[in-house]
Amino acid sequence: MGTDKADILALLRNSKDYVSGQQLCDRFGVSRTAVWKVINQLKEEGYQIESVTRKGYRLVECPEIFSEWEITSRLTTAWAGQKICYYEETGSTNIDAKRLAEEGALHGTTVVADKQSQGRGRRGRSWQSPSGSAVYMSIALKPDFAPDKASMLTLVMALSVVETITELTGLEAAIKWPNDIIVHGKKVCGILTEMSAEPDYIHYVVIGVGINVNNQTQDFEDEVRQIATSLKIEAGKTISRAAMVERVLFYFEKNYDTFVRKLDLSELQEVYQKYLINLNAEVKVLDPKGEYTGIARGINATGELLVEKEDGTIETVYAGEVSVRGLYGYV
């Protein structure tokens, strides 16, 4: 009945008019009673559905509902998110996705949670995770390319998230290389990529995404408030989290399929650089071997940042080894 519920919801959402009970029975090969049960379940979950004799059913209002059905009913992808595992609360969607990948989950299986209790950022930093406000999602991938290509997937996801935010909010979102998403100078999204591999073979890659969607100012601790914000704070409106998950999966599938063609970022470079917040700006490179400043000149085809030093030489900066900051602060 799971898919029927998502399918019925999708049909109601996409229909401009009433959909008769008979149409739903014929379309999904189920009984009138089964349709009636699904409609009642949807009503209980908060969907406002009008039932009119001889006309059928009409979805009057779609509240901000975040559930497996709501996400699945919106999907248009071929493989990304075709299996959604939704949790009201979990420790970490990345840990869940890694477990599922080890158990043989399909390529593109996606874990989504309303709340995380053990979210992590880069270098093991904890990531604040209140319920009802953010998107926590992790996609499990089973690539058949060499492990040394996997780090580029982080940039593929960063591009997908920034495209999603731009489309759904109209905000000018940007990427702080390699994978922090910035709106009005503050971070709205973190991305964490993890891999299980042998020297020449990838078992799986899991990419975790945490987006501050409808968080309020008071959700952030004082020191975090200086560098973090949410889409709602910046756009002044509530954003559908289910729509955000659907669009991230849509753009990620498109960008991943482009990446896989040449196994580099050459075909995504131009659009990634369009969003790069430090492009042609002065940056500080925090290299353990010695800090230096230079002008960020974009990325190369494998995703490293090219930084032009004062003497005109170009340094290639590898993600994971060093941090890059704006000259006077975080960006």
WOJOUR-V539666 format. One record per run of one state. SS is the DSSP state (helix for helix, strand for strand, loop for the rest). FROM is the first residue (numbers start at 1). TO is the last residue. If there is no record, write none. Layout:
<<SS | FROM | TO> <SS | FROM | TO>>
This chain:
<<loop | 1 | 1> <helix | 2 | 14> <loop | 15 | 18> <strand | 19 | 19> <loop | 20 | 20> <helix | 21 | 28> <loop | 29 | 31> <helix | 32 | 44> <loop | 45 | 47> <strand | 48 | 52> <loop | 53 | 55> <strand | 56 | 61> <loop | 62 | 67> <helix | 68 | 72> <loop | 73 | 83> <strand | 84 | 90> <loop | 91 | 92> <helix | 93 | 102> <loop | 103 | 109> <strand | 110 | 116> <loop | 117 | 119> <strand | 120 | 120> <loop | 121 | 121> <helix | 122 | 124> <loop | 125 | 125> <strand | 126 | 126> <loop | 127 | 133> <strand | 134 | 141> <loop | 142 | 146> <helix | 147 | 149> <loop | 150 | 151> <helix | 152 | 169> <loop | 170 | 172> <strand | 173 | 176> <loop | 177 | 179> <strand | 180 | 183> <loop | 184 | 185> <strand | 186 | 198> <loop | 199 | 200> <strand | 201 | 212> <loop | 213 | 216> <helix | 217 | 219> <loop | 220 | 221> <helix | 222 | 225> <loop | 226 | 227> <strand | 228 | 228> <loop | 229 | 230> <helix | 231 | 235> <loop | 236 | 240> <helix | 241 | 262> <loop | 263 | 268> <helix | 269 | 274> <loop | 275 | 275> <strand | 276 | 276> <loop | 277 | 281> <strand | 282 | 286> <loop | 287 | 291> <strand | 292 | 299> <loop | 300 | 304> <strand | 305 | 308> <loop | 309 | 313> <strand | 314 | 317> <loop | 318 | 318> <strand | 319 | 319> <loop | 320 | 321> <strand | 322 | 326> <loop | 327 | 328> <strand | 329 | 329> <loop | 330 | 331>>
